[in-house]
């Protein structure tokens, strides 16, 4: 296959050409594989959408995913921050405190994803513009010392090298960038037919790839491309938890990610990158589905625990211990026993009382599990009890 060139890139038709080849070369199985994967994405996405929204629970999941996405997109570029560090940077920024360099990068990424939600939440069809992409870049690189000459929100006027191994952008100057970007925007706004061309995941991943190749800015192009990918998913109706989640997958498989980007330039064939990324996105969205389902189970188990307490089937100590465990989830048994809340519950009771209560929770009611794992003793809520409840008809 021919290698990519500026002329070929300017057509923005790699996915269209791919679909034509697959249909002509009896690549139907690969298309069916893609459709099966995307159908699984839709099922998981719809499951998340159909569940009710609970302010505290959904905010916890959204904030967790935001921290994860911010950490991932920064890590790909070499800035490593733990989730707790990212959360602290958010809190410092909210209090308008001075941020360190890494903290500023995290806050910039947070602003970017907030901006995506703001501009992506609109009535009717979303319209991409160069200004939107420039604004994303400005948010991402504002107040940051960059390796290459960079002006936030403005196209570069120098040649650019990127990737590993290093490659030179086809757009040698600002004039080249200003010539190709309107064509890219036109492609973004165009509604195509076809199995791949009309698919929102394909659109998002290819938008990411194309902007990476154009490399319009002095620095921060990878972050901007991944943010544009997230915007493309968000405006196409992906639920608010998941629109940035591909950044996590790219980060977890950084070496493969870089290889795939390089291979497309060599072959003009994005199939491997598209199917790999789509399957990776499915794994991410299933993970978020599990988090949402866990929150629902927590609420249901709390409701059942309250029902038992109101009917005097459990005493106040057991009720308090269960609420604490449902909230905390799986814990080391000794750590749970020494928690201040539990110590307070049993402060005026004998050890035998606590033993009887825990035996009732585990053996009689089946509300908790106490078990050993890797030589350590753990305790966790038993959500499976919810599936065994019998109702009076």
Phi, psi and omega per residue, in radians:
X1 nan 2.664 -3.137
X2 -1.243 2.665 3.091
X3 -1.441 2.799 3.140
X4 -1.227 2.558 3.069
X5 -2.427 2.989 3.120
X6 -1.088 -0.692 3.125
X7 -1.103 -0.777 3.136
X8 -1.180 -0.745 3.110
X9 -1.036 -0.699 -3.065
X10 -1.121 -0.292 3.125
X11 -1.435 -0.382 3.132
X12 0.845 0.942 -3.075
X13 -2.313 0.356 -3.084
X14 -1.063 -0.730 -3.132
X15 -1.252 -0.567 3.083
X16 -1.178 -0.779 3.106
X17 -1.112 -0.652 3.110
X18 -1.071 -0.811 -3.129
X19 -1.090 -0.721 3.115
X20 -1.070 -0.717 3.129
X21 -1.156 -0.744 -3.118
X22 -1.097 -0.678 -3.131
X23 -1.267 -0.614 3.139
X24 -1.348 -0.642 -3.045
X25 -1.644 0.388 -3.141
X26 0.960 0.771 3.074
X27 -1.587 0.525 -3.055
X28 -1.070 -0.626 -3.128
X29 -1.053 -0.722 3.130
X30 -1.138 -0.668 3.091
X31 -1.139 -0.730 3.120
X32 -1.123 -0.662 3.082
X33 -1.049 -0.752 3.121
X34 -1.114 -0.807 -3.122
X35 -1.093 -0.684 3.102
X36 -1.087 -0.743 3.128
X37 -1.126 -0.780 -3.126
X38 -1.158 -0.623 3.094
X39 -1.082 -0.689 3.092
X40 -1.118 -0.647 3.067
X41 -1.076 -0.796 -3.130
X42 -1.088 -0.698 3.141
X43 -1.109 -0.818 3.140
X44 -1.141 -0.722 3.140
X45 -1.102 -0.760 -3.131
X46 -1.168 -0.642 3.087
X47 -1.023 -0.805 -3.139
X48 -1.104 -0.735 -3.123
X49 -1.134 -0.645 -3.051
X50 -1.288 -0.369 -3.141
X51 -1.301 2.520 3.139
X52 -1.151 2.675 -3.140
X53 -1.687 2.195 3.092
X54 -1.978 2.098 -2.960
X55 -0.796 -0.977 -3.060
X56 -1.222 -0.781 -3.082
X57 -1.122 -0.841 -3.115
X58 -1.190 -0.600 3.095
X59 -1.123 -0.692 3.112
X60 -1.054 -0.791 -3.125
X61 -1.156 -0.791 -3.127
X62 -1.077 -0.771 -3.115
X63 -1.183 -0.655 3.072
X64 -1.057 -0.809 -3.115
X65 -1.181 -0.646 3.101
X66 -1.088 -0.801 3.101
X67 -1.044 -0.726 -3.122
X68 -1.126 -0.768 -3.139
X69 -1.149 -0.769 3.118
X70 -1.042 -0.832 3.134
X71 -1.068 -0.675 -3.104
X72 -1.196 -0.836 -3.079
X73 -1.191 -0.493 3.060
X74 -1.319 -0.665 -3.091
X75 -1.120 -0.627 3.114
X76 -1.029 -0.573 -3.129
X77 -1.585 0.025 3.056
X78 1.773 0.024 3.098
X79 -1.734 1.947 -3.056
X80 -1.800 2.129 3.088
X81 -2.377 2.318 3.049
X82 -1.280 2.804 -3.105
X83 -1.034 -0.679 -3.133
X84 -1.171 -0.560 3.084
X85 -1.207 -0.669 3.106
X86 -1.139 -0.747 3.121
X87 -1.086 -0.718 3.117
X88 -1.117 -0.652 3.114
X89 -1.146 -0.646 3.080
X90 -1.087 -0.801 -3.115
X91 -1.122 -0.714 3.101
X92 -1.111 -0.720 3.134
X93 -1.125 -0.698 3.115
X94 -1.081 -0.555 3.129
X95 -1.577 0.082 3.112
X96 1.030 0.703 3.077
X97 -1.596 2.781 -3.134
X98 -1.182 2.340 -3.091
X99 -1.853 2.512 3.000
X100 -1.319 3.006 -3.051
X101 -0.986 -0.887 -3.133
X102 -1.124 -0.688 3.125
X103 -1.109 -0.657 3.114
X104 -1.121 -0.687 3.102
X105 -1.088 -0.725 3.119
X106 -1.137 -0.764 3.130
X107 -1.133 -0.654 3.090
X108 -1.079 -0.742 3.122
X109 -1.134 -0.689 3.096
X110 -1.056 -0.811 3.118
X111 -1.034 -0.669 -3.125
X112 -1.095 -0.804 -3.111
X113 -1.257 -0.516 3.013
X114 -1.153 -0.682 3.104
X115 -1.127 -0.702 3.108
X116 -1.019 -0.772 3.117
X117 -1.123 -0.701 -3.116
X118 -1.110 -0.937 -3.074
X119 -1.345 -0.439 -3.109
X120 -1.417 -0.252 3.124
X121 -1.611 1.552 -3.088
X122 -2.517 2.752 3.098
X123 -1.417 2.464 3.135
X124 1.405 -2.970 -3.090
X125 -1.308 2.281 3.098
X126 -1.242 2.457 3.141
X127 -1.995 2.078 3.079
X128 -1.340 2.536 3.040
X129 -2.440 2.836 3.047
X130 -1.104 -0.568 -3.123
X131 -1.110 -0.645 3.108
X132 -1.097 -0.790 -3.136
X133 -1.157 -0.696 3.101
X134 -1.125 -0.659 3.125
X135 -1.161 -0.702 3.070
X136 -1.020 -0.815 3.134
X137 -1.106 -0.684 3.136
X138 -1.105 -0.778 3.098
X139 -1.035 -0.737 -3.046
X140 -1.236 -0.560 -3.007
X141 -1.985 0.064 -3.138
X142 -1.135 2.371 3.091
X143 1.053 0.546 3.127
X144 -2.175 2.393 3.046
X145 -1.377 2.089 -3.071
X146 -1.767 2.688 3.137
X147 -1.191 -0.784 3.137
X148 -1.737 2.754 3.057
X149 -0.978 2.206 -3.022
X150 -2.587 2.349 3.005
X151 -2.056 2.032 -3.093
X152 -0.934 2.222 3.079
X153 1.408 0.141 -3.137
X154 -2.231 2.535 3.124
X155 -1.206 2.616 3.123
X156 -1.295 2.834 3.080
X157 -2.250 0.512 3.118
X158 -2.363 2.921 3.031
X159 -1.231 2.767 -3.096
X160 -2.338 2.392 3.016
X161 -2.023 2.503 -3.109
X162 -2.742 2.984 3.066
X163 1.413 3.136 3.116
X164 -2.539 1.983 0.014
X165 -1.177 2.825 -3.054
X166 -1.098 2.411 3.044
X167 -2.349 2.708 -3.080
X168 -1.729 2.382 3.114
X169 -1.110 2.492 3.070
X170 -1.157 -0.439 3.133
X171 -1.525 1.816 -3.010
X172 -1.423 -0.383 -3.022
X173 -2.529 3.033 3.090
X174 -1.096 -0.612 3.132
X175 -1.074 -0.703 3.094
X176 -1.101 -0.742 -3.125
X177 -1.146 -0.787 -3.124
X178 -1.164 -0.388 3.100
X179 -1.416 -0.622 -3.045
X180 -1.568 -0.491 -3.064
X181 -1.080 -0.707 3.076
X182 -1.058 -0.586 3.084
X183 -1.180 -0.674 3.101
X184 -1.132 -0.762 3.124
X185 -1.100 -0.697 3.094
X186 -1.061 -0.732 3.092
X187 -1.112 -0.738 3.140
X188 -1.048 -0.688 -3.064
X189 -1.500 -0.178 -3.089
X190 -1.372 2.373 3.058
X191 -1.723 1.985 -3.091
X192 -1.780 2.794 2.989
X193 -1.735 3.048 3.141
X194 1.868 2.774 -3.062
X195 -1.175 -0.828 -3.139
X196 -1.500 -0.772 -3.021
X197 -1.038 -0.578 -3.071
X198 -1.650 -0.006 -3.049
X199 -1.434 2.258 -3.081
X200 -1.127 -0.572 3.109
X201 -1.210 -0.727 3.081
X202 -1.070 -0.774 -3.138
X203 -1.024 -0.785 -3.098
X204 -1.147 -0.827 -3.102
X205 -1.157 -0.699 3.134
X206 -1.246 -0.590 3.053
X207 -1.060 -0.742 3.061
X208 -1.003 -0.888 -3.096
X209 -1.120 -0.844 -3.084
X210 -1.044 -0.757 -3.116
X211 -1.185 -0.571 3.065
X212 -1.078 -0.733 3.139
X213 -1.215 -0.697 3.096
X214 -1.105 -0.722 3.088
X215 0.893 1.051 -2.945
X216 -1.324 -0.255 -3.029
X217 -1.969 2.848 -3.138
X218 -1.149 -0.640 3.126
X219 -2.684 2.862 3.105
X220 1.390 0.302 -3.107
X221 -1.186 -0.701 3.122
X222 -1.098 -0.758 3.124
X223 -1.117 -0.731 3.140
X224 -1.132 -0.704 3.127
X225 -1.110 -0.715 3.140
X226 -1.246 -0.568 3.074
X227 -1.213 -0.675 3.071
X228 -1.106 -0.701 3.061
X229 -0.997 -0.791 3.122
X230 -1.108 -0.712 3.098
X231 -1.084 -0.749 -3.139
X232 -1.078 -0.651 3.081
X233 -1.223 -0.745 -3.073
X234 -1.110 -0.819 -3.087
X235 -1.248 -0.263 3.077
X236 -1.652 0.247 2.941
X237 1.656 0.121 3.074
X238 -1.139 2.428 -3.050
X239 -1.055 2.691 -2.986
X240 -1.073 -0.364 3.125
X241 -1.269 -0.576 -2.808
X242 -1.856 -0.112 -2.948
X243 -1.163 -0.399 3.123
X244 -1.785 0.097 -2.917
X245 -1.229 -0.345 3.125
X246 -1.092 -0.490 3.104
X247 -1.011 -0.641 3.107
X248 -1.109 -0.728 -3.132
X249 -1.168 -0.773 3.115
X250 -1.040 -0.709 -3.119
X251 -1.174 -0.729 -3.122
X252 -1.126 -0.417 -3.105
X253 -2.241 0.878 -2.985
X254 -1.015 -0.760 -3.101
X255 -1.094 -0.797 3.116
X256 -1.118 -0.668 3.126
X257 -0.997 -0.831 -3.127
X258 -1.169 -0.686 3.112
X259 -1.090 -0.785 -3.131
X260 -1.067 -0.759 3.125
X261 -1.050 -0.739 3.118
X262 -1.145 -0.663 -3.113
X263 -1.145 -0.628 3.135
X264 -1.104 -0.718 3.115
X265 -1.072 -0.632 -3.087
X266 -1.324 -0.539 -2.979
X267 -2.083 -0.271 -3.013
X268 1.072 0.385 -3.125
X269 -2.038 1.830 -3.082
X270 -1.564 0.131 -3.025
X271 -0.971 -0.914 -3.065
X272 -1.035 -0.701 3.140
X273 -1.180 -0.731 -3.104
X274 -1.161 -0.848 -3.089
X275 -1.235 -0.646 3.096
X276 -1.119 -0.821 3.133
X277 -1.148 -0.669 3.141
X278 -1.150 -0.727 3.090
X279 -1.167 -0.654 3.088
X280 -1.123 -0.675 3.118
X281 -1.158 -0.647 3.077
X282 -1.045 -0.766 3.099
X283 -1.045 -0.720 -3.127
X284 -1.160 -0.768 -3.088
X285 -1.226 -0.557 3.045
X286 -1.148 -0.657 3.089
X287 -1.079 -0.721 3.114
X288 -1.218 -0.641 3.063
X289 -1.004 -0.743 3.123
X290 -1.107 -0.677 3.104
X291 -1.113 -0.770 3.136
X292 -1.130 -0.754 3.138
X293 -1.108 -0.663 3.103
X294 -1.073 -0.731 3.119
X295 -1.088 -0.712 3.121
X296 -1.119 -0.752 3.118
X297 -1.102 -0.654 3.092
X298 -1.053 -0.794 -3.136
X299 -1.130 -0.691 3.137
X300 -1.176 -0.708 3.140
X301 -1.212 -0.618 3.042
X302 -1.083 -0.728 3.138
X303 -1.107 -0.754 3.130
X304 -1.149 -0.702 3.106
X305 -1.077 -0.746 3.095
X306 -1.099 -0.652 3.103
X307 -1.093 -0.767 3.109
X308 -1.098 -0.696 -3.106
X309 -1.194 -0.749 -3.129
X310 -1.131 -0.476 3.120
X311 -1.665 0.230 3.060
X312 1.021 0.548 3.089
X313 -1.558 -0.271 3.000
X314 -2.331 2.633 -3.119
X315 -1.522 2.976 -3.108
X316 -1.022 -0.571 3.134
X317 -1.131 -0.842 3.138
X318 -1.095 -0.730 3.129
X319 -1.023 -0.816 3.139
X320 -1.136 -0.727 -3.140
X321 -1.136 -0.697 -3.141
X322 -1.161 -0.758 3.111
X323 -1.053 -0.699 3.124
X324 -1.123 -0.771 -3.095
X325 -1.238 -0.688 3.119
X326 -1.070 -0.683 -3.139
X327 -1.235 -0.706 -3.052
X328 -1.448 -0.568 -3.072
X329 1.385 -2.826 -3.088
X330 -0.974 2.274 -3.133
X331 -2.482 2.758 2.927
X332 -1.075 2.375 -3.039
X333 -1.033 -0.818 -3.126
X334 -1.135 -0.608 3.108
X335 -1.144 -0.690 3.099
X336 -1.136 -0.775 -3.129
X337 -1.098 -0.541 -3.092
X338 -1.613 0.015 3.127
X339 -1.105 2.464 -3.079
X340 -0.961 -0.672 -3.112
X341 -1.120 -0.750 -3.122
X342 -1.259 -0.678 3.096
X343 -1.015 -0.698 3.121
X344 -1.137 -0.713 -3.133
X345 -1.042 -0.610 -3.053
X346 -1.964 0.358 -3.059
X347 -1.094 -0.529 -3.105
X348 -1.959 0.420 -3.103
X349 -2.120 2.714 3.072
X350 -1.311 2.765 3.105
X351 -1.053 -0.568 -3.138
X352 -1.120 -0.556 3.117
X353 -1.147 -0.775 3.119
X354 -1.113 -0.692 3.132
X355 -1.060 -0.764 3.139
X356 -1.144 -0.714 -3.140
X357 -1.094 -0.774 -3.111
X358 -1.202 -0.610 3.099
X359 -1.130 -0.693 3.123
X360 -1.154 -0.755 3.138
X361 -1.074 -0.683 -3.049
X362 -1.513 -0.942 -2.983
X363 -1.479 -0.770 -3.045
X364 -1.420 -0.863 -3.051
X365 -1.674 -0.334 3.141
X366 1.143 0.526 -3.072
X367 -1.549 -0.301 -3.136
X368 -2.347 2.815 3.022
X369 -2.146 2.270 3.030
X370 -2.062 2.142 -2.990
X371 -2.664 2.905 3.095
X372 -1.868 2.476 3.123
X373 -2.566 2.149 -3.097
X374 0.938 0.682 3.086
X375 1.380 0.065 -3.136
X376 -2.043 2.628 -3.098
X377 -1.688 2.274 -3.088
X378 -2.177 2.834 3.011
X379 -2.364 2.502 3.109
X380 -2.697 2.775 3.054
X381 -1.164 2.572 3.109
X382 -1.779 1.566 -3.118
X383 -1.200 -0.308 -3.134
X384 -1.133 -0.362 3.130
X385 -1.063 -0.483 -3.128
X386 -1.118 -0.473 -3.128
X387 -1.469 -0.186 -3.078
X388 -1.887 0.028 -3.116
X389 -1.169 2.453 3.086
X390 -1.914 2.394 -3.072
X391 -1.930 2.575 3.112
X392 -1.443 2.171 3.139
X393 -1.737 nan nan
